[in-house]
Amino acid sequence: MNAVRPIPWTLVSLRARGDHRALRRAAARHGGRLLALSPWTLQACTDEASRQRLAEVLQLPVLVFTSPAAVRAAAALQPLQALPGQHWLAVGAGTAAALRRAGVTAAQAPRRMDSEGLLALPALAAAPRVGLVTAPGGRGMLTPALQARGSTVLRADVYERVPLALADADIQRLLALQAPAALALSSGEAMQQVLAQLPAPAVAILRGTFAVAASERLATLARDLGWEQVVVAGSPRPAALARTAAQALAEASAQALTTRV
């Protein structure tokens, strides 16, 4: 898309409670404000069983971290340090950056930031044993896909998503939402959790926003769930989501003005 002049707008975030700051800052850089609808909060696992399981998994030759939250929770359980010959893989650039901050400088991330992108990495092509550092839930496709290739997968759940009831005040803010607005979509599970809690009028308003999807897969999901205006940011990172949202909304506004003229 060509650069366009920013306009006042709202970005709806479905991230975990307390995890909206980066998206809020990214939206503000493009003249936007944030409306947060958190379907869950993230809770680190601190028990001894989780610590021991992680220690076991971190000895494997190939390790996969599925989110920045997984990196933070694992690093809180024990220092992260790559062993000679290990492959440390991250689902995306944000997770790779979290690993670097934790001291693992050689983490690899796919260009396509999802499970399909991970599965295309050479390190996972024929790995006999793979350690997965993650949380319960999610799409659940990575483990069976690796097992179908003959890999043994050992899993360390280092945090969990604790469901939250949407705050009435947040629902009221959504009901009062004025266009233009966009939805930052980086988790299909989060979107479905939010939709299940919203009253019908709020669902209609949310479906009237631009869905800014982190991937083609999420764009397809948004269309299947009733969104008509969908654009793909190509990345779940806040800067990409906010930039794509601002551009899409500005271009739609300019097109509407041209049509009226």
VMD Tcl script that draws the C-alpha trace (Angstrom):
set ca {
  {0.00 0.00 0.00}
  {1.14 3.56 -0.65}
  {1.79 5.89 2.28}
  {-1.32 7.82 3.23}
  {-2.07 10.57 5.68}
  {-3.05 9.28 9.14}
  {-6.61 9.89 10.35}
  {-8.11 9.51 13.85}
  {-9.10 5.89 14.36}
  {-9.46 3.06 16.88}
  {-7.65 -0.27 17.00}
  {-9.36 -3.12 18.86}
  {-6.90 -5.43 20.63}
  {-7.72 -9.00 21.71}
  {-4.43 -9.62 23.51}
  {-4.09 -10.93 27.04}
  {-4.72 -8.60 29.95}
  {-1.61 -6.54 30.56}
  {-0.21 -7.29 27.09}
  {-1.64 -4.32 25.16}
  {1.16 -1.79 25.67}
  {3.14 -2.44 22.49}
  {0.02 -2.41 20.32}
  {-1.21 0.77 22.02}
  {2.10 2.52 21.30}
  {2.13 1.28 17.71}
  {-1.42 2.56 17.10}
  {-0.57 5.93 18.67}
  {2.30 6.40 16.23}
  {-0.31 6.38 13.45}
  {-2.84 8.59 15.25}
  {-4.88 5.72 16.65}
  {-6.19 4.83 20.08}
  {-6.65 1.36 21.54}
  {-9.77 -0.44 22.73}
  {-8.74 -3.53 24.71}
  {-10.93 -6.65 24.88}
  {-8.95 -9.28 26.80}
  {-10.40 -12.82 26.69}
  {-7.77 -14.15 29.11}
  {-4.80 -13.38 31.30}
  {-1.49 -15.22 31.21}
  {-0.32 -17.05 34.31}
  {3.18 -18.48 34.57}
  {3.67 -22.02 35.89}
  {5.94 -21.82 38.94}
  {5.56 -25.29 40.46}
  {8.44 -27.74 40.78}
  {6.94 -30.21 38.29}
  {6.90 -27.51 35.57}
  {10.48 -26.56 36.43}
  {11.68 -30.15 36.15}
  {9.80 -30.74 32.91}
  {11.33 -27.62 31.37}
  {14.81 -28.67 32.46}
  {14.27 -32.02 30.71}
  {12.96 -30.44 27.52}
  {15.83 -27.92 27.33}
  {18.28 -30.81 26.87}
  {16.77 -31.86 23.53}
  {18.53 -31.12 20.23}
  {15.68 -29.04 18.76}
  {13.59 -26.61 20.81}
  {10.49 -24.70 19.69}
  {9.12 -21.69 21.56}
  {5.59 -20.73 20.55}
  {5.30 -17.17 21.91}
  {7.17 -14.38 23.72}
  {5.13 -15.30 26.81}
  {6.58 -18.84 26.64}
  {10.08 -17.38 26.58}
  {9.42 -15.09 29.55}
  {7.83 -17.86 31.61}
  {10.62 -20.32 30.81}
  {13.32 -17.78 31.66}
  {11.61 -17.18 35.01}
  {11.85 -20.91 35.77}
  {15.52 -21.22 34.83}
  {18.20 -19.37 32.82}
  {18.04 -20.11 29.10}
  {21.33 -21.14 27.53}
  {21.88 -22.92 24.23}
  {23.92 -26.14 24.34}
  {26.42 -26.96 21.56}
  {24.64 -28.21 18.45}
  {21.15 -27.26 19.61}
  {18.60 -25.58 17.35}
  {16.39 -22.99 19.06}
  {13.35 -22.13 16.96}
  {10.78 -19.37 17.45}
  {7.32 -19.14 15.91}
  {7.99 -15.56 14.79}
  {10.21 -12.52 15.00}
  {8.74 -11.36 18.31}
  {9.47 -14.70 19.95}
  {12.99 -14.73 18.48}
  {13.56 -11.24 19.90}
  {12.38 -12.45 23.32}
  {14.87 -15.32 23.14}
  {17.69 -12.92 22.30}
  {16.75 -10.78 25.29}
  {16.89 -13.95 27.42}
  {20.41 -14.69 26.19}
  {19.84 -17.05 23.25}
  {21.35 -15.20 20.32}
  {21.06 -17.82 17.57}
  {17.30 -18.41 17.57}
  {15.75 -19.00 14.13}
  {12.31 -17.81 13.06}
  {10.44 -18.53 9.82}
  {9.33 -15.82 7.42}
  {5.79 -17.15 7.74}
  {5.10 -16.62 11.44}
  {2.87 -19.57 12.32}
  {2.98 -23.34 12.75}
  {3.14 -23.93 9.00}
  {6.17 -21.64 8.80}
  {7.87 -23.48 11.65}
  {7.26 -26.84 10.03}
  {9.02 -25.63 6.87}
  {12.28 -24.93 8.73}
  {15.08 -27.40 7.86}
  {15.79 -28.10 11.55}
  {12.35 -29.72 11.86}
  {12.49 -31.71 8.63}
  {13.73 -34.91 10.28}
  {14.33 -34.09 13.93}
  {14.16 -37.29 16.02}
  {13.28 -35.44 19.25}
  {11.74 -31.99 19.59}
  {11.08 -29.95 22.72}
  {8.02 -27.71 22.66}
  {7.92 -24.81 25.15}
  {4.39 -23.49 25.14}
  {1.01 -23.30 26.90}
  {-2.13 -25.45 26.80}
  {-4.61 -24.52 24.08}
  {-3.82 -22.90 20.74}
  {-4.31 -24.54 17.36}
  {-2.71 -27.84 18.39}
  {-1.40 -28.70 14.91}
  {2.35 -28.61 15.56}
  {2.70 -31.76 17.68}
  {0.68 -34.11 15.44}
  {2.44 -32.78 12.34}
  {5.85 -33.48 13.89}
  {4.75 -36.90 15.11}
  {3.57 -37.73 11.59}
  {7.15 -37.09 10.45}
  {8.46 -39.54 13.03}
  {9.55 -37.01 15.67}
  {9.09 -37.60 19.39}
  {7.73 -34.40 20.93}
  {8.29 -33.54 24.58}
  {6.18 -30.66 25.80}
  {6.80 -28.17 28.59}
  {3.78 -26.02 29.42}
  {5.32 -23.01 31.15}
  {2.26 -20.77 31.34}
  {-1.48 -20.97 30.88}
  {-4.25 -18.79 29.54}
  {-6.78 -18.13 32.28}
  {-10.17 -17.14 30.76}
  {-11.60 -13.76 31.71}
  {-15.10 -12.38 31.51}
  {-15.10 -9.25 29.37}
  {-15.54 -6.14 31.49}
  {-18.90 -4.40 31.07}
  {-17.09 -1.09 30.63}
  {-15.11 -2.49 27.69}
  {-18.26 -3.85 26.07}
  {-19.91 -0.44 26.46}
  {-16.90 1.21 24.84}
  {-17.27 -1.17 21.91}
  {-20.98 -0.40 21.63}
  {-20.13 3.31 21.53}
  {-17.36 2.82 18.98}
  {-17.34 5.28 16.13}
  {-15.87 4.49 12.75}
  {-13.19 4.25 11.53}
  {-11.97 1.25 13.47}
  {-9.95 -1.91 12.91}
  {-9.48 -5.22 14.71}
  {-5.92 -6.48 15.26}
  {-6.23 -10.22 14.64}
  {-3.27 -12.38 15.66}
  {-5.14 -15.22 17.39}
  {-8.18 -17.04 16.08}
  {-8.77 -18.56 19.50}
  {-8.86 -15.11 21.12}
  {-11.33 -13.82 18.54}
  {-13.67 -16.76 19.07}
  {-13.48 -16.36 22.84}
  {-14.41 -12.68 22.56}
  {-17.25 -13.27 20.10}
  {-18.73 -15.89 22.43}
  {-19.03 -13.30 25.21}
  {-20.32 -10.29 23.30}
  {-24.01 -9.40 22.94}
  {-25.33 -9.44 19.37}
  {-25.19 -5.63 18.87}
  {-21.53 -5.59 19.92}
  {-20.73 -8.51 17.61}
  {-22.29 -6.59 14.73}
  {-20.15 -3.54 15.50}
  {-16.99 -5.62 15.73}
  {-17.75 -7.33 12.41}
  {-18.14 -3.89 10.88}
  {-14.50 -3.04 11.57}
  {-11.58 -3.80 9.27}
  {-10.06 -7.14 10.32}
  {-6.28 -6.73 10.09}
  {-5.04 -10.31 10.06}
  {-1.52 -11.42 10.90}
  {-1.70 -14.18 8.26}
  {-3.73 -15.45 5.33}
  {-5.08 -18.24 7.53}
  {-6.48 -15.70 10.02}
  {-7.85 -13.60 7.16}
  {-9.79 -16.63 5.95}
  {-11.08 -17.24 9.48}
  {-12.26 -13.63 9.74}
  {-14.19 -13.92 6.48}
  {-15.70 -17.20 7.64}
  {-16.86 -15.49 10.84}
  {-18.61 -12.69 8.98}
  {-16.04 -9.96 8.33}
  {-16.37 -8.29 4.95}
  {-13.41 -5.91 5.21}
  {-10.21 -7.92 5.69}
  {-6.57 -7.02 5.05}
  {-3.43 -9.03 5.76}
  {-0.55 -7.47 7.67}
  {1.73 -10.45 7.12}
  {3.05 -10.34 10.68}
  {1.63 -10.50 14.22}
  {4.02 -7.80 15.40}
  {2.31 -4.65 16.73}
  {4.06 -2.29 14.31}
  {2.87 -4.25 11.27}
  {-0.70 -4.61 12.53}
  {-1.04 -0.92 13.42}
  {0.58 0.33 10.22}
  {-1.61 -1.87 8.03}
  {-4.74 -0.85 9.94}
  {-4.00 2.87 9.62}
  {-3.30 2.57 5.90}
  {-6.40 0.50 5.18}
  {-8.69 2.87 7.09}
  {-7.17 5.99 5.53}
  {-7.52 4.56 2.04}
  {-11.12 3.50 2.70}
  {-11.89 7.02 3.96}
  {-10.29 8.61 0.91}
  {-12.22 6.28 -1.41}
  {-15.50 7.14 0.35}
  {-14.82 10.86 -0.09}
  {-14.05 10.35 -3.78}
  {-17.28 8.39 -4.24}
  {-19.35 11.13 -2.60}
  {-17.75 13.77 -4.80}
}
mol new
graphics top color blue
foreach p $ca { graphics top sphere $p radius 0.5 }
foreach p [lrange $ca 0 end-1] q [lrange $ca 1 end] { graphics top cylinder $p $q radius 0.2 }
display resetview
